[in-house]
Amino acid sequence: MKKHSVILLSLPVLIISCGTIPDDQFVAECKRTTPAASSARWQCLKTASAKSEELKKQEYFNSLAQRCESFGMQRGTPTFNQCIYQQNQIETQNKLAIESLRIQQEQLGLQQINQGLQLLNTPRQVNPTITCTKHPGSYTTVCQ
């Protein structure tokens, strides 16, 4: 009976935690510093996820800032801020365009699959002019 209760208690923790765990140094720190399947581990993983997201945002901003600096703009100026804004708009539009293309390709693939299935499911018409004749006294049949 104890085996079943341990399995039932640990399974939800595994299922819940798998969807949101960032795979980075923050998770490694949680694994080193907290007991497995504990509320402390869960809280640490939630914090690690938030840290990871913040780090990604900071890296993204830094990439935009480097791009604007490469255009000759200096941090802290209105033109630099405008550049960051415009570069972010461009990145967002590019991501939307890529996602739109992915969806279109997926739809085209589904249409092609449906067309193939329709061809497979279309009943084949037998030519009604074919007639078969069995010759009397023999085992042969001739169809024309």
C-alpha positions in Angstrom: 0.0 0.0 0.0 2.8 2.4 0.7 4.3 1.9 -2.7 1.1 3.1 -4.3 0.8 6.2 -2.2 4.4 7.2 -2.9 3.9 6.8 -6.6 0.6 8.7 -6.6 2.2 11.6 -4.6 5.3 11.9 -6.7 3.6 11.5 -10.1 1.7 14.9 -10.0 4.8 16.7 -9.0 6.7 15.3 -12.0 3.8 16.1 -14.4 3.3 19.7 -13.1 7.0 20.5 -13.0 8.0 19.2 -16.4 6.1 21.9 -18.4 7.7 24.9 -16.8 11.3 24.0 -15.9 13.9 26.1 -17.7 17.0 24.1 -18.7 19.8 26.3 -17.4 22.1 27.1 -14.6 19.2 28.2 -12.3 17.7 24.7 -12.5 21.1 23.1 -11.7 21.3 25.3 -8.6 17.8 24.2 -7.5 18.8 20.6 -7.9 22.0 21.1 -5.8 20.3 23.1 -3.0 16.9 21.6 -2.5 15.5 18.1 -1.8 13.9 16.3 -4.7 10.0 16.4 -4.9 9.8 19.0 -2.2 7.9 22.3 -2.0 11.2 24.0 -1.6 12.3 22.5 -5.0 9.1 23.5 -6.6 9.4 27.1 -5.3 13.0 27.2 -6.4 12.1 26.0 -9.9 9.4 28.7 -10.2 11.9 31.3 -9.3 14.4 29.8 -11.7 11.9 30.1 -14.5 11.3 33.8 -13.7 15.1 34.4 -13.6 15.5 32.6 -16.9 12.8 34.7 -18.5 14.3 37.9 -17.2 17.7 36.8 -18.5 16.3 36.2 -21.9 14.6 39.6 -22.0 17.9 41.2 -21.0 19.8 39.4 -23.7 17.2 40.4 -26.2 17.5 44.1 -25.2 21.3 43.9 -25.3 21.1 42.5 -28.9 18.9 45.4 -29.9 21.1 47.9 -28.1 24.2 46.5 -29.9 22.5 46.8 -33.2 21.6 50.4 -32.5 25.1 51.2 -31.3 26.4 49.7 -34.6 24.3 52.4 -36.3 26.3 55.0 -34.4 23.7 55.9 -31.8 24.6 56.4 -28.1 22.8 54.9 -25.2 20.5 57.2 -23.2 19.6 59.5 -26.2 16.1 59.9 -27.6 17.4 58.5 -31.0 18.8 55.5 -29.3 15.5 54.8 -27.6 13.6 55.3 -30.9 16.0 52.9 -32.5 15.4 50.2 -29.8 11.7 50.7 -30.3 11.9 50.4 -34.1 14.2 47.3 -33.9 11.8 45.7 -31.6 8.9 46.4 -34.0 10.9 44.9 -36.8 11.7 41.8 -34.8 8.1 41.4 -33.8 6.9 41.8 -37.4 9.5 39.2 -38.6 8.4 36.7 -36.0 4.7 37.2 -37.0 5.6 36.8 -40.7 7.6 33.6 -40.0 4.7 32.2 -37.9 2.2 33.1 -40.7 4.4 31.3 -43.3 4.6 28.3 -41.0 0.8 28.2 -40.7 0.4 28.6 -44.4 2.8 25.7 -45.1 1.0 23.6 -42.6 -2.3 24.3 -44.2 -0.9 23.6 -47.6 0.4 20.3 -46.4 -3.0 19.4 -44.9 -4.7 20.3 -48.2 -2.3 18.0 -50.1 -3.0 15.2 -47.6 -6.7 15.7 -48.0 -6.5 15.6 -51.8 -4.5 12.4 -51.6 -7.0 10.8 -49.3 -9.9 11.9 -51.6 -8.1 10.2 -54.5 -7.7 7.1 -52.4 -11.3 7.1 -51.4 -12.7 7.8 -54.8 -14.5 4.7 -56.1 -12.9 3.3 -59.2 -15.3 3.1 -62.1 -15.4 -0.3 -63.9 -15.7 0.0 -67.7 -19.2 -1.3 -68.4 -18.3 -2.4 -71.9 -16.1 -5.3 -70.8 -17.9 -8.7 -71.2 -16.7 -12.1 -70.3 -17.6 -15.3 -72.1 -16.9 -18.8 -70.9 -16.2 -21.2 -73.7 -18.4 -24.4 -73.4 -16.4 -27.5 -72.6 -13.3 -25.7 -71.5 -12.0 -24.0 -68.4 -11.2 -20.6 -70.0 -13.0 -17.4 -69.9 -12.4 -14.6 -72.4 -13.1 -11.0 -71.4 -13.2 -8.2 -73.9 
